[in-house]
């Protein structure tokens, strides 16, 4: 799925890849600590807020 802001597209793809890897390799094995992707998510969230605001 594409980002709501074209300028944030690469950050969205990076976050999606991180999340999917975390989900497969950690969450499904019982580790629910999602902090591994939190920095990428924060960067993406900042970009979206600027791009849509």
PDBQT receptor file of N, H, CA, C and O in Angstrom, charges set to zero:
ATOM      1  N   UNK A   1       0.847  -1.169   0.000  1.00  0.00    +0.000 N 
ATOM      2  CA  UNK A   1       0.000   0.000   0.000  1.00  0.00    +0.000 C 
ATOM      3  C   UNK A   1       0.900   1.242   0.000  1.00  0.00    +0.000 C 
ATOM      4  O   UNK A   1       1.933   1.270   0.670  1.00  0.00    +0.000 OA
ATOM      5  N   UNK A   2       0.507   2.237  -0.738  1.00  0.00    +0.000 N 
ATOM      6  H   UNK A   2      -0.332   2.214  -1.282  1.00  0.00    +0.000 HD
ATOM      7  CA  UNK A   2       1.280   3.468  -0.829  1.00  0.00    +0.000 C 
ATOM      8  C   UNK A   2       1.035   4.368   0.371  1.00  0.00    +0.000 C 
ATOM      9  O   UNK A   2       0.037   4.243   1.081  1.00  0.00    +0.000 OA
ATOM     10  N   UNK A   3       1.974   5.274   0.569  1.00  0.00    +0.000 N 
ATOM     11  H   UNK A   3       2.784   5.376  -0.008  1.00  0.00    +0.000 HD
ATOM     12  CA  UNK A   3       1.852   6.258   1.634  1.00  0.00    +0.000 C 
ATOM     13  C   UNK A   3       0.814   7.313   1.254  1.00  0.00    +0.000 C 
ATOM     14  O   UNK A   3       0.525   7.507   0.073  1.00  0.00    +0.000 OA
ATOM     15  N   UNK A   4       0.256   7.990   2.250  1.00  0.00    +0.000 N 
ATOM     16  H   UNK A   4       0.490   7.833   3.209  1.00  0.00    +0.000 HD
ATOM     17  CA  UNK A   4      -0.689   9.072   1.983  1.00  0.00    +0.000 C 
ATOM     18  C   UNK A   4       0.027  10.288   1.405  1.00  0.00    +0.000 C 
ATOM     19  O   UNK A   4      -0.610  11.164   0.819  1.00  0.00    +0.000 OA
ATOM     20  N   UNK A   5       1.341  10.345   1.567  1.00  0.00    +0.000 N 
ATOM     21  H   UNK A   5       1.859   9.634   2.043  1.00  0.00    +0.000 HD
ATOM     22  CA  UNK A   5       2.140  11.447   1.051  1.00  0.00    +0.000 C 
ATOM     23  C   UNK A   5       3.259  10.886   0.182  1.00  0.00    +0.000 C 
ATOM     24  O   UNK A   5       4.049  10.070   0.655  1.00  0.00    +0.000 OA
ATOM     25  N   UNK A   6       3.341  11.295  -1.047  1.00  0.00    +0.000 N 
ATOM     26  H   UNK A   6       2.699  11.958  -1.431  1.00  0.00    +0.000 HD
ATOM     27  CA  UNK A   6       4.340  10.778  -1.984  1.00  0.00    +0.000 C 
ATOM     28  C   UNK A   6       5.762  10.966  -1.464  1.00  0.00    +0.000 C 
ATOM     29  O   UNK A   6       6.627  10.123  -1.701  1.00  0.00    +0.000 OA
ATOM     30  N   UNK A   7       6.008  12.076  -0.751  1.00  0.00    +0.000 N 
ATOM     31  H   UNK A   7       5.305  12.761  -0.558  1.00  0.00    +0.000 HD
ATOM     32  CA  UNK A   7       7.342  12.353  -0.227  1.00  0.00    +0.000 C 
ATOM     33  C   UNK A   7       7.780  11.319   0.807  1.00  0.00    +0.000 C 
ATOM     34  O   UNK A   7       8.973  11.172   1.073  1.00  0.00    +0.000 OA
ATOM     35  N   UNK A   8       6.839  10.619   1.380  1.00  0.00    +0.000 N 
ATOM     36  H   UNK A   8       5.870  10.738   1.164  1.00  0.00    +0.000 HD
ATOM     37  CA  UNK A   8       7.128   9.668   2.458  1.00  0.00    +0.000 C 
ATOM     38  C   UNK A   8       7.144   8.223   1.986  1.00  0.00    +0.000 C 
ATOM     39  O   UNK A   8       7.245   7.307   2.803  1.00  0.00    +0.000 OA
ATOM     40  N   UNK A   9       7.047   8.010   0.707  1.00  0.00    +0.000 N 
ATOM     41  H   UNK A   9       6.964   8.754   0.044  1.00  0.00    +0.000 HD
ATOM     42  CA  UNK A   9       6.912   6.667   0.158  1.00  0.00    +0.000 C 
ATOM     43  C   UNK A   9       8.043   5.723   0.588  1.00  0.00    +0.000 C 
ATOM     44  O   UNK A   9       7.774   4.593   0.994  1.00  0.00    +0.000 OA
ATOM     45  N   UNK A  10       9.286   6.164   0.506  1.00  0.00    +0.000 N 
ATOM     46  H   UNK A  10       9.504   7.083   0.176  1.00  0.00    +0.000 HD
ATOM     47  CA  UNK A  10      10.419   5.302   0.864  1.00  0.00    +0.000 C 
ATOM     48  C   UNK A  10      10.395   4.951   2.349  1.00  0.00    +0.000 C 
ATOM     49  O   UNK A  10      10.684   3.815   2.725  1.00  0.00    +0.000 OA
ATOM     50  N   UNK A  11      10.053   5.922   3.193  1.00  0.00    +0.000 N 
ATOM     51  H   UNK A  11       9.818   6.845   2.888  1.00  0.00    +0.000 HD
ATOM     52  CA  UNK A  11       9.951   5.637   4.629  1.00  0.00    +0.000 C 
ATOM     53  C   UNK A  11       8.848   4.625   4.909  1.00  0.00    +0.000 C 
ATOM     54  O   UNK A  11       8.996   3.758   5.770  1.00  0.00    +0.000 OA
ATOM     55  N   UNK A  12       7.756   4.738   4.187  1.00  0.00    +0.000 N 
ATOM     56  H   UNK A  12       7.636   5.443   3.487  1.00  0.00    +0.000 HD
ATOM     57  CA  UNK A  12       6.647   3.782   4.351  1.00  0.00    +0.000 C 
ATOM     58  C   UNK A  12       7.092   2.375   3.983  1.00  0.00    +0.000 C 
ATOM     59  O   UNK A  12       6.808   1.420   4.705  1.00  0.00    +0.000 OA
ATOM     60  N   UNK A  13       7.791   2.249   2.858  1.00  0.00    +0.000 N 
ATOM     61  H   UNK A  13       8.022   3.025   2.272  1.00  0.00    +0.000 HD
ATOM     62  CA  UNK A  13       8.278   0.934   2.438  1.00  0.00    +0.000 C 
ATOM     63  C   UNK A  13       9.281   0.374   3.441  1.00  0.00    +0.000 C 
ATOM     64  O   UNK A  13       9.269  -0.824   3.728  1.00  0.00    +0.000 OA
ATOM     65  N   UNK A  14      10.151   1.234   3.978  1.00  0.00    +0.000 N 
ATOM     66  H   UNK A  14      10.160   2.207   3.746  1.00  0.00    +0.000 HD
ATOM     67  CA  UNK A  14      11.127   0.791   4.977  1.00  0.00    +0.000 C 
ATOM     68  C   UNK A  14      10.430   0.306   6.240  1.00  0.00    +0.000 C 
ATOM     69  O   UNK A  14      10.788  -0.731   6.798  1.00  0.00    +0.000 OA
ATOM     70  N   UNK A  15       9.434   1.059   6.686  1.00  0.00    +0.000 N 
ATOM     71  H   UNK A  15       9.143   1.901   6.232  1.00  0.00    +0.000 HD
ATOM     72  CA  UNK A  15       8.695   0.645   7.886  1.00  0.00    +0.000 C 
ATOM     73  C   UNK A  15       7.937  -0.657   7.631  1.00  0.00    +0.000 C 
ATOM     74  O   UNK A  15       7.965  -1.557   8.471  1.00  0.00    +0.000 OA
ATOM     75  N   UNK A  16       7.274  -0.769   6.507  1.00  0.00    +0.000 N 
ATOM     76  H   UNK A  16       7.252  -0.038   5.825  1.00  0.00    +0.000 HD
ATOM     77  CA  UNK A  16       6.532  -1.993   6.191  1.00  0.00    +0.000 C 
ATOM     78  C   UNK A  16       7.456  -3.209   6.185  1.00  0.00    +0.000 C 
ATOM     79  O   UNK A  16       7.099  -4.266   6.704  1.00  0.00    +0.000 OA
ATOM     80  N   UNK A  17       8.643  -3.058   5.597  1.00  0.00    +0.000 N 
ATOM     81  H   UNK A  17       8.933  -2.200   5.175  1.00  0.00    +0.000 HD
ATOM     82  CA  UNK A  17       9.603  -4.163   5.552  1.00  0.00    +0.000 C 
ATOM     83  C   UNK A  17      10.062  -4.535   6.954  1.00  0.00    +0.000 C 
ATOM     84  O   UNK A  17      10.157  -5.716   7.288  1.00  0.00    +0.000 OA
ATOM     85  N   UNK A  18      10.346  -3.536   7.769  1.00  0.00    +0.000 N 
ATOM     86  H   UNK A  18      10.269  -2.577   7.498  1.00  0.00    +0.000 HD
ATOM     87  CA  UNK A  18      10.768  -3.777   9.147  1.00  0.00    +0.000 C 
ATOM     88  C   UNK A  18       9.661  -4.474   9.923  1.00  0.00    +0.000 C 
ATOM     89  O   UNK A  18       9.910  -5.462  10.615  1.00  0.00    +0.000 OA
ATOM     90  N   UNK A  19       8.452  -3.969   9.812  1.00  0.00    +0.000 N 
ATOM     91  H   UNK A  19       8.249  -3.167   9.251  1.00  0.00    +0.000 HD
ATOM     92  CA  UNK A  19       7.324  -4.554  10.532  1.00  0.00    +0.000 C 
ATOM     93  C   UNK A  19       7.096  -6.001  10.117  1.00  0.00    +0.000 C 
ATOM     94  O   UNK A  19       6.914  -6.870  10.970  1.00  0.00    +0.000 OA
ATOM     95  N   UNK A  20       7.104  -6.262   8.828  1.00  0.00    +0.000 N 
ATOM     96  H   UNK A  20       7.251  -5.556   8.136  1.00  0.00    +0.000 HD
ATOM     97  CA  UNK A  20       6.863  -7.624   8.344  1.00  0.00    +0.000 C 
ATOM     98  C   UNK A  20       7.945  -8.582   8.833  1.00  0.00    +0.000 C 
ATOM     99  O   UNK A  20       7.644  -9.715   9.208  1.00  0.00    +0.000 OA
ATOM    100  N   UNK A  21       9.204  -8.137   8.832  1.00  0.00    +0.000 N 
ATOM    101  H   UNK A  21       9.448  -7.216   8.528  1.00  0.00    +0.000 HD
ATOM    102  CA  UNK A  21      10.300  -8.972   9.333  1.00  0.00    +0.000 C 
ATOM    103  C   UNK A  21      10.127  -9.221  10.830  1.00  0.00    +0.000 C 
ATOM    104  O   UNK A  21      10.262 -10.355  11.291  1.00  0.00    +0.000 OA
ATOM    105  N   UNK A  22       9.828  -8.161  11.593  1.00  0.00    +0.000 N 
ATOM    106  H   UNK A  22       9.719  -7.240  11.218  1.00  0.00    +0.000 HD
ATOM    107  CA  UNK A  22       9.615  -8.308  13.029  1.00  0.00    +0.000 C 
ATOM    108  C   UNK A  22       8.462  -9.273  13.301  1.00  0.00    +0.000 C 
ATOM    109  O   UNK A  22       8.563 -10.139  14.170  1.00  0.00    +0.000 OA
ATOM    110  N   UNK A  23       7.386  -9.124  12.567  1.00  0.00    +0.000 N 
ATOM    111  H   UNK A  23       7.304  -8.421  11.861  1.00  0.00    +0.000 HD
ATOM    112  CA  UNK A  23       6.219  -9.976  12.770  1.00  0.00    +0.000 C 
ATOM    113  C   UNK A  23       6.569 -11.443  12.565  1.00  0.00    +0.000 C 
ATOM    114  O   UNK A  23       6.228 -12.289  13.391  1.00  0.00    +0.000 OA
ATOM    115  N   UNK A  24       7.248 -11.742  11.463  1.00  0.00    +0.000 N 
ATOM    116  H   UNK A  24       7.524 -11.055  10.791  1.00  0.00    +0.000 HD
ATOM    117  CA  UNK A  24       7.621 -13.131  11.148  1.00  0.00    +0.000 C 
ATOM    118  C   UNK A  24       8.653 -13.693  12.119  1.00  0.00    +0.000 C 
ATOM    119  O   UNK A  24       8.508 -14.808  12.620  1.00  0.00    +0.000 OA
ATOM    120  N   UNK A  25       9.694 -12.911  12.379  1.00  0.00    +0.000 N 
ATOM    121  H   UNK A  25       9.812 -12.005  11.973  1.00  0.00    +0.000 HD
ATOM    122  CA  UNK A  25      10.845 -13.439  13.111  1.00  0.00    +0.000 C 
ATOM    123  C   UNK A  25      10.760 -13.274  14.628  1.00  0.00    +0.000 C 
ATOM    124  O   UNK A  25      11.495 -13.933  15.363  1.00  0.00    +0.000 OA
ATOM    125  N   UNK A  26       9.875 -12.405  15.100  1.00  0.00    +0.000 N 
ATOM    126  H   UNK A  26       9.278 -11.869  14.503  1.00  0.00    +0.000 HD
ATOM    127  CA  UNK A  26       9.808 -12.166  16.540  1.00  0.00    +0.000 C 
ATOM    128  C   UNK A  26       8.409 -12.409  17.100  1.00  0.00    +0.000 C 
ATOM    129  O   UNK A  26       8.231 -13.246  17.984  1.00  0.00    +0.000 OA
ATOM    130  N   UNK A  27       7.431 -11.691  16.595  1.00  0.00    +0.000 N 
ATOM    131  H   UNK A  27       7.576 -11.011  15.876  1.00  0.00    +0.000 HD
ATOM    132  CA  UNK A  27       6.078 -11.767  17.151  1.00  0.00    +0.000 C 
ATOM    133  C   UNK A  27       5.508 -13.181  17.094  1.00  0.00    +0.000 C 
ATOM    134  O   UNK A  27       4.962 -13.675  18.081  1.00  0.00    +0.000 OA
ATOM    135  N   UNK A  28       5.633 -13.823  15.955  1.00  0.00    +0.000 N 
ATOM    136  H   UNK A  28       6.076 -13.422  15.153  1.00  0.00    +0.000 HD
ATOM    137  CA  UNK A  28       5.088 -15.174  15.816  1.00  0.00    +0.000 C 
ATOM    138  C   UNK A  28       5.817 -16.193  16.686  1.00  0.00    +0.000 C 
ATOM    139  O   UNK A  28       5.341 -17.312  16.872  1.00  0.00    +0.000 OA
ATOM    140  N   UNK A  29       6.971 -15.801  17.216  1.00  0.00    +0.000 N 
ATOM    141  H   UNK A  29       7.358 -14.892  17.064  1.00  0.00    +0.000 HD
ATOM    142  CA  UNK A  29       7.741 -16.680  18.111  1.00  0.00    +0.000 C 
ATOM    143  C   UNK A  29       7.599 -16.265  19.570  1.00  0.00    +0.000 C 
ATOM    144  O   UNK A  29       8.330 -16.749  20.435  1.00  0.00    +0.000 OA
ATOM    145  N   UNK A  30       6.647 -15.359  19.842  1.00  0.00    +0.000 N 
ATOM    146  H   UNK A  30       6.053 -14.966  19.140  1.00  0.00    +0.000 HD
ATOM    147  CA  UNK A  30       6.337 -15.000  21.212  1.00  0.00    +0.000 C 
ATOM    148  C   UNK A  30       6.961 -13.725  21.737  1.00  0.00    +0.000 C 
ATOM    149  O   UNK A  30       6.727 -13.365  22.890  1.00  0.00    +0.000 OA
ATOM    150  N   UNK A  31       7.751 -13.026  20.927  1.00  0.00    +0.000 N 
ATOM    151  H   UNK A  31       7.940 -13.319  19.990  1.00  0.00    +0.000 HD
ATOM    152  CA  UNK A  31       8.371 -11.778  21.358  1.00  0.00    +0.000 C 
ATOM    153  C   UNK A  31       7.548 -10.614  20.833  1.00  0.00    +0.000 C 
ATOM    154  O   UNK A  31       7.551 -10.342  19.633  1.00  0.00    +0.000 OA
ATOM    155  N   UNK A  32       6.852  -9.932  21.714  1.00  0.00    +0.000 N 
ATOM    156  H   UNK A  32       6.850 -10.153  22.689  1.00  0.00    +0.000 HD
ATOM    157  CA  UNK A  32       5.958  -8.854  21.280  1.00  0.00    +0.000 C 
ATOM    158  C   UNK A  32       6.590  -7.466  21.374  1.00  0.00    +0.000 C 
ATOM    159  O   UNK A  32       5.892  -6.465  21.213  1.00  0.00    +0.000 OA
ATOM    160  N   UNK A  33       7.889  -7.388  21.632  1.00  0.00    +0.000 N 
ATOM    161  H   UNK A  33       8.456  -8.201  21.763  1.00  0.00    +0.000 HD
ATOM    162  CA  UNK A  33       8.581  -6.097  21.713  1.00  0.00    +0.000 C 
ATOM    163  C   UNK A  33       8.805  -5.557  20.300  1.00  0.00    +0.000 C 
ATOM    164  O   UNK A  33       9.677  -6.039  19.577  1.00  0.00    +0.000 OA
ATOM    165  N   UNK A  34       8.019  -4.561  19.915  1.00  0.00    +0.000 N 
ATOM    166  H   UNK A  34       7.311  -4.170  20.502  1.00  0.00    +0.000 HD
ATOM    167  CA  UNK A  34       8.078  -4.003  18.562  1.00  0.00    +0.000 C 
ATOM    168  C   UNK A  34       8.989  -2.787  18.477  1.00  0.00    +0.000 C 
ATOM    169  O   UNK A  34       8.958  -2.067  17.479  1.00  0.00    +0.000 OA
ATOM    170  N   UNK A  35       9.789  -2.547  19.492  1.00  0.00    +0.000 N 
ATOM    171  H   UNK A  35       9.814  -3.133  20.302  1.00  0.00    +0.000 HD
ATOM    172  CA  UNK A  35      10.625  -1.344  19.504  1.00  0.00    +0.000 C 
ATOM    173  C   UNK A  35      11.685  -1.344  18.404  1.00  0.00    +0.000 C 
ATOM    174  O   UNK A  35      12.258  -0.298  18.099  1.00  0.00    +0.000 OA
ATOM    175  N   UNK A  36      11.945  -2.484  17.819  1.00  0.00    +0.000 N 
ATOM    176  H   UNK A  36      11.480  -3.334  18.067  1.00  0.00    +0.000 HD
ATOM    177  CA  UNK A  36      12.957  -2.566  16.764  1.00  0.00    +0.000 C 
ATOM    178  C   UNK A  36      12.600  -1.660  15.578  1.00  0.00    +0.000 C 
ATOM    179  O   UNK A  36      13.501  -1.182  14.888  1.00  0.00    +0.000 OA
ATOM    180  N   UNK A  37      11.339  -1.419  15.332  1.00  0.00    +0.000 N 
ATOM    181  H   UNK A  37      10.608  -1.807  15.893  1.00  0.00    +0.000 HD
ATOM    182  CA  UNK A  37      10.895  -0.590  14.207  1.00  0.00    +0.000 C 
ATOM    183  C   UNK A  37      10.444   0.803  14.635  1.00  0.00    +0.000 C 
ATOM    184  O   UNK A  37       9.996   1.591  13.803  1.00  0.00    +0.000 OA
ATOM    185  N   UNK A  38      10.557   1.107  15.909  1.00  0.00    +0.000 N 
ATOM    186  H   UNK A  38      10.921   0.467  16.585  1.00  0.00    +0.000 HD
ATOM    187  CA  UNK A  38       9.991   2.358  16.415  1.00  0.00    +0.000 C 
ATOM    188  C   UNK A  38      10.667   3.604  15.838  1.00  0.00    +0.000 C 
ATOM    189  O   UNK A  38       9.996   4.613  15.622  1.00  0.00    +0.000 OA
ATOM    190  N   UNK A  39      11.959   3.559  15.587  1.00  0.00    +0.000 N 
ATOM    191  H   UNK A  39      12.504   2.739  15.762  1.00  0.00    +0.000 HD
ATOM    192  CA  UNK A  39      12.651   4.720  15.025  1.00  0.00    +0.000 C 
ATOM    193  C   UNK A  39      12.203   4.986  13.591  1.00  0.00    +0.000 C 
ATOM    194  O   UNK A  39      11.969   6.134  13.213  1.00  0.00    +0.000 OA
ATOM    195  N   UNK A  40      12.087   3.936  12.803  1.00  0.00    +0.000 N 
ATOM    196  H   UNK A  40      12.277   3.004  13.110  1.00  0.00    +0.000 HD
ATOM    197  CA  UNK A  40      11.624   4.082  11.427  1.00  0.00    +0.000 C 
ATOM    198  C   UNK A  40      10.186   4.596  11.407  1.00  0.00    +0.000 C 
ATOM    199  O   UNK A  40       9.839   5.454  10.596  1.00  0.00    +0.000 OA
ATOM    200  N   UNK A  41       9.346   4.063  12.310  1.00  0.00    +0.000 N 
ATOM    201  H   UNK A  41       9.627   3.366  12.969  1.00  0.00    +0.000 HD
ATOM    202  CA  UNK A  41       7.963   4.518  12.374  1.00  0.00    +0.000 C 
ATOM    203  C   UNK A  41       7.882   5.992  12.756  1.00  0.00    +0.000 C 
ATOM    204  O   UNK A  41       7.085   6.737  12.187  1.00  0.00    +0.000 OA
ATOM    205  N   UNK A  42       8.697   6.415  13.709  1.00  0.00    +0.000 N 
ATOM    206  H   UNK A  42       9.345   5.811  14.172  1.00  0.00    +0.000 HD
ATOM    207  CA  UNK A  42       8.694   7.817  14.138  1.00  0.00    +0.000 C 
ATOM    208  C   UNK A  42       9.084   8.736  12.981  1.00  0.00    +0.000 C 
ATOM    209  O   UNK A  42       8.483   9.794  12.796  1.00  0.00    +0.000 OA
ATOM    210  N   UNK A  43      10.090   8.332  12.202  1.00  0.00    +0.000 N 
ATOM    211  H   UNK A  43      10.578   7.473  12.351  1.00  0.00    +0.000 HD
ATOM    212  CA  UNK A  43      10.499   9.128  11.041  1.00  0.00    +0.000 C 
ATOM    213  C   UNK A  43       9.376   9.208  10.009  1.00  0.00    +0.000 C 
ATOM    214  O   UNK A  43       9.108  10.273   9.453  1.00  0.00    +0.000 OA
ATOM    215  N   UNK A  44       8.729   8.083   9.762  1.00  0.00    +0.000 N 
ATOM    216  H   UNK A  44       8.947   7.218  10.213  1.00  0.00    +0.000 HD
ATOM    217  CA  UNK A  44       7.622   8.049   8.805  1.00  0.00    +0.000 C 
ATOM    218  C   UNK A  44       6.469   8.916   9.296  1.00  0.00    +0.000 C 
ATOM    219  O   UNK A  44       5.879   9.664   8.517  1.00  0.00    +0.000 OA
ATOM    220  N   UNK A  45       6.146   8.821  10.579  1.00  0.00    +0.000 N 
ATOM    221  H   UNK A  45       6.625   8.213  11.212  1.00  0.00    +0.000 HD
ATOM    222  CA  UNK A  45       5.051   9.589  11.146  1.00  0.00    +0.000 C 
ATOM    223  C   UNK A  45       5.323  11.092  11.035  1.00  0.00    +0.000 C 
ATOM    224  O   UNK A  45       4.421  11.862  10.705  1.00  0.00    +0.000 OA
ATOM    225  N   UNK A  46       6.546  11.503  11.305  1.00  0.00    +0.000 N 
ATOM    226  H   UNK A  46       7.279  10.878  11.572  1.00  0.00    +0.000 HD
ATOM    227  CA  UNK A  46       6.915  12.929  11.165  1.00  0.00    +0.000 C 
ATOM    228  C   UNK A  46       6.740  13.389   9.723  1.00  0.00    +0.000 C 
ATOM    229  O   UNK A  46       6.215  14.474   9.470  1.00  0.00    +0.000 OA
ATOM    230  N   UNK A  47       7.175  12.571   8.790  1.00  0.00    +0.000 N 
ATOM    231  H   UNK A  47       7.602  11.690   8.995  1.00  0.00    +0.000 HD
ATOM    232  CA  UNK A  47       7.071  12.908   7.374  1.00  0.00    +0.000 C 
ATOM    233  C   UNK A  47       5.609  13.076   6.969  1.00  0.00    +0.000 C 
ATOM    234  O   UNK A  47       5.262  14.033   6.277  1.00  0.00    +0.000 OA
ATOM    235  N   UNK A  48       4.765  12.162   7.391  1.00  0.00    +0.000 N 
ATOM    236  H   UNK A  48       5.048  11.384   7.953  1.00  0.00    +0.000 HD
ATOM    237  CA  UNK A  48       3.341  12.235   7.034  1.00  0.00    +0.000 C 
ATOM    238  C   UNK A  48       2.707  13.483   7.624  1.00  0.00    +0.000 C 
ATOM    239  O   UNK A  48       1.920  14.150   6.951  1.00  0.00    +0.000 OA
ATOM    240  N   UNK A  49       3.029  13.809   8.854  1.00  0.00    +0.000 N 
ATOM    241  H   UNK A  49       3.668  13.267   9.401  1.00  0.00    +0.000 HD
ATOM    242  CA  UNK A  49       2.462  14.996   9.492  1.00  0.00    +0.000 C 
ATOM    243  C   UNK A  49       2.858  16.262   8.754  1.00  0.00    +0.000 C 
ATOM    244  O   UNK A  49       2.044  17.176   8.624  1.00  0.00    +0.000 OA
ATOM    245  N   UNK A  50       4.082  16.337   8.272  1.00  0.00    +0.000 N 
ATOM    246  H   UNK A  50       4.744  15.595   8.378  1.00  0.00    +0.000 HD
ATOM    247  CA  UNK A  50       4.543  17.498   7.512  1.00  0.00    +0.000 C 
ATOM    248  C   UNK A  50       3.903  17.498   6.122  1.00  0.00    +0.000 C 
ATOM    249  O   UNK A  50       3.473  18.543   5.633  1.00  0.00    +0.000 OA
ATOM    250  N   UNK A  51       3.841  16.329   5.492  1.00  0.00    +0.000 N 
ATOM    251  H   UNK A  51       4.191  15.480   5.889  1.00  0.00    +0.000 HD
ATOM    252  CA  UNK A  51       3.345  16.208   4.128  1.00  0.00    +0.000 C 
ATOM    253  C   UNK A  51       1.853  16.428   3.978  1.00  0.00    +0.000 C 
ATOM    254  O   UNK A  51       1.385  16.812   2.906  1.00  0.00    +0.000 OA
ATOM    255  N   UNK A  52       1.105  16.191   5.036  1.00  0.00    +0.000 N 
ATOM    256  H   UNK A  52       1.485  15.879   5.907  1.00  0.00    +0.000 HD
ATOM    257  CA  UNK A  52      -0.352  16.332   4.945  1.00  0.00    +0.000 C 
ATOM    258  C   UNK A  52      -0.861  17.536   5.722  1.00  0.00    +0.000 C 
ATOM    259  O   UNK A  52      -2.051  17.848   5.688  1.00  0.00    +0.000 OA
ATOM    260  N   UNK A  53       0.033  18.202   6.412  1.00  0.00    +0.000 N 
ATOM    261  H   UNK A  53       1.000  17.949   6.439  1.00  0.00    +0.000 HD
ATOM    262  CA  UNK A  53      -0.404  19.297   7.284  1.00  0.00    +0.000 C 
ATOM    263  C   UNK A  53      -0.346  20.619   6.690  1.00  0.00    +0.000 C 
ATOM    264  O   UNK A  53      -0.691  21.604   7.341  1.00  0.00    +0.000 OA
TER     265      UNK A  53
